């Protein structure tokens, strides 16, 4: 199976019915092709389409290739001041934008982000763009937390993987936030991060589960439910490219610092690139330039 | 727990002949106050307010209950109907419920209705003689949550029979008048008392957005599962399937209007097969599930059975920590909605009862009077479960 799905490129040719794109246009691609016949699609929740054909999701080929063919309505034109690399980053940024919409992020929501990896960081950026007044990132890794601080987190808290530390961490998070946590984004998706998020979020708030960690999680669901802290699921995105592109165009979001490593398209570089990405550490977004 | 606590000898109270406040006191009342110190006869011969106190583990005693002074916005209510809730039983059996611990004797009971005896100077819309249903919880009305309307989540909430606040299984209580809701003539005081559990169902249906387009699954056919089912129907749910481990409870549910019933087990291995049977019984996708039991099994089943983009409402308070397939649910954007008590539900409940859109009367399976023996028996009946759905006191 061809790998890869976060991509942008240049139009080479369009089909006979395509009206709003011409060869030479620089475009960012939304990976998933929905069926547009089922109830979920017709309701607009097309990200949940059971017949979704998604780049790099078996058996569908991905887009780490010289060329691909894709529905034109999923190719979004980039303004002149938005680079192709930024276009490719619209994909992970879209996860964050969709999460912020589902979480109803606004100038009134103080936000906690569990995790300062690529998804935690785009979530930080998106939450700010949606107006969140205070954003705190937590992570086990001090380096990732300094990146978060540089990218604008109001506060960072280093946490452990030990469930026993939750009460203490909840206290620290509240102190660092300096206010109640209205919405938490769990961008790691582990029992520890979910439990912390559910404990620290204020009554009537929300916890958005963005990260896909463990399948089964052991969490204090009942005390959370008894404070009407809802758990909101987030799966990919819908109708996010136009907004992502606008946020990049206006400079409200700057994703360029997230690209830490670049590679060309050769056998050796592909292998190296994937090893770099798998290694984590100071690698945030590894980008291919073709 | 009982040190320094004075008991009134009830005999004297009874012999004063103020029978109208003691209608349901049987001859058994002579047993009341056993073990307590005797007291002098009350000086003015005034009626003493009696209540059912939780004085220790598994120990209820009918004893005097001094009422606070009537404030300008308060009403004094003579209790007529009080239902027993699972939480009341839980306090009786364990002296705690979640983080609330009974540290001192506390009057039990909170599902209640009665007749106005007296109102404070500022009370405009109630007069003595009015029949009212009571909303138990007094919020602070100063915090952000209250001002936002989510007053059920007020951290300073004073709620009947949640320690340290006294409950309402008493002859009389004093309560804010704005929490006393007038009952129409065709709604009985017992139905008034049922507004409390019904409110949980109504609040859940609102949070879950139940309407003519939502097929509903209810996990559990106990009192809360049943009122949730009734509320869902009243909100327009086209199909409702209810599940339980108990056949008898399932037939009650069928009689009360469930479109389908599915018997389930307590075995986690059975989730997949049960999800299949549930979907078959529903004949369509499950849009919203209400977990009215609150266990790993029921939550896991609900999360698996609910369609992508749907909701699971956690209503029941089973286990504190739960091990559930949260991630697969989140990747189908099945949201988990928390439900805690209710807010602004009495007017709607009363309207449902008035119009007949909801009939809660079949849920009242057992009735008891207000005497020491009957109070003990009533709680045992409620704790026993089985055929007991709602146990009601008539005072």
Interface residues (C-beta under 8 A of the other chain):
Chain A: X40 X43 X45 X47 X48 X50 X102 X189 X194 X203 X204 X209 X212 X213 X214 X215 X216 X217 X218 X219 X220 X221 X222 X223 X224 X225 X226 X227 X228 X229 X230 X231 X232 X233 X234 X235
Chain B: X98 X145 X148 X150 X152 X153 X155 X207 X294 X299 X308 X309 X314 X317 X318 X319 X320 X321 X322 X323 X324 X325 X326 X327 X328 X329 X330 X331 X332 X333 X334 X335 X336 X337 X338 X339 X340
